[in-house]
Amino acid sequence: MKPTADLYDDHGEALQSCHTQFRNLGGRSAFEGQITTVKVFEDNVIVKQILAEEGAGRVLVVDGAGSLSAALMGDKMADLAAANGWEGVIINGAVRDVDALAGVDLGIKALGSNPRKSTKNGIGQRDVDVTFGGATFIPGQRLHSDNDGILTTRG
């Protein structure tokens, strides 16, 4: 995988750079893939349903509205994602089980952590454009992530 700084040097403004400062929490510090999105608020039912699917070549971008009040993913969901071949998960919100996440072969970025579980109402939207950190994540487009940040193509 080419570093995001080099990709930006090569493609400039054809790429969007997400300026949100996420924590790297998974076993992979660099990952890339086709974007799948979900928009939820403190409810992870749809997140889990998506991660139960075949994920080879895909990255799940979760817009949790930046809430740190409840975790949208923990070690069991991360293990599920890794087992199903997902490249990574970016969560604009919180996770839990941080020590265990570091041992999972999956790229994981989140704003922070909270041991509190999310609700289980199944409320949210899948495969919609989501925007945070000055970038819009569009299902089907390509995402690149490493220690420097997150890039995606412009819509």
N, C-alpha and C positions, 0 to 999 in steps of 0.2 A: 504494500500500500504506500502510495506517495504521501509524504507529509502535507498537512493542510497548508502550511506556510508556502510550500513550493507550488501547490495547486493554485493558491491565490495569486502568487507571482505569475503563473502561467495564464490564468484566466481573468484576473482582476474583477471588475464590476459585473461580469457575467455570473459571479457567485455571490451569495449572501453569506455573511458571517454573523452568527448568533453571538451577541455580546453578553448574554447571561453567563455568569461565572459558576458553572456547575462543578460539583465534586466528582472525581473519578472514583467509583466504588467497586467496580467489577474486576474480574481477573484479566480482562483485556483493556489496555489503555488506548488502543487504536482499533477502529472498526469502521466499516462502510457497508452500505447496502441501499436497497430500494425502500422508500419511506412508506410505512403504514401508520395511520394516525388514529388517535382516540381522544375525545374531549370529555373529561369527567370532573366531578368535584367531590373529593373525599369518599369516593365509592369505586372499588376496584373490580367489580364483577365482570365488566366488559373487558378490562385489561387482561384478566385471567383467561377469559374465553379466547381472546386473540392469541395469547401466548401458548395456548393448547394446540394451535394450528401449526402446520409445517411452516417454519420460518427461514429456511435456507435462503441466504442472499437478502434478507430483509432486516430493517431496523424499525422498531416501534417507537414512535414519538407520542408521548402522553402529555397532553396539556391538562394539568391538574390545577390550573388557575394560580399556581404559585403557593398553594396552601401547604403549610408545614404542620397542620393540626392533626393529620392522620396519614399513615403510611399507605401508599398505593401499591407497593411491592415489597416482599420480604424474601427470605431465602428459599422457601418452597416454590414460589412463583419464578424466581430466578433459575432454580434447578429445572423447572418445567420448560422455561424458555431455552435453556442450554440444550436440554435433551431433544427439543424439537428443532434445533439448528439455527435459532435466531442469532444474528450477528451482534445486536445490541439493543438497549432500551434507554431512551432519554426521557426523564421524568421531570416536568416542570412542577415539582412538588416533592414530597418526602418518601423515603423508603425506611425500612427497618432491618434488623439483623445485619448490620454493617460489617461486623467481623466475618460472618459467614459469606457475605456477598463477595468479599475479596478473593475467595477461593473458587468462585464459579467462573467457568470458561465462557464469559459473556462480557461484552462492553456494557457498563452501567454508569450512567450519569444522572445525578439528581441534585436538587438544591440543598438537601440536608436529610436529617433522619428524625424519626419520632417512633417510639415503641407502640404507640396507640394504633389499633387496627382501624381500617376504614369501615364505612357502612357497606351493606350488601343488598342494595336496592336495585342494582342493574340499570341505573340511570346514566345516560351519556350518549355521545354521538361517535360513530365510527366513520373513518374514511372521509373526514371533512378537513378543509384547510385549517391549520391552527397557526397562530402567530404569537411569538414571545421573543424577547431579546432582540428585537429589530429584524427578525427573520420570519418568513412565512414558510411553513412546512406543508408541502403539497403531496398527497398520496401518489405514489408511482414515480416521483422524482428521486434522484440519488442524493445520499447524505454521506459525508466524510467526517469522521471525528477522531481526534487524537488529543494529546496533552495541550496543544495550542488552542484548541477550540473546535467549533462545529461549522461546517460549510455545507451549503446546498445550492442548487441552481436557482436562478431567479424565475419566478412564475410567468 
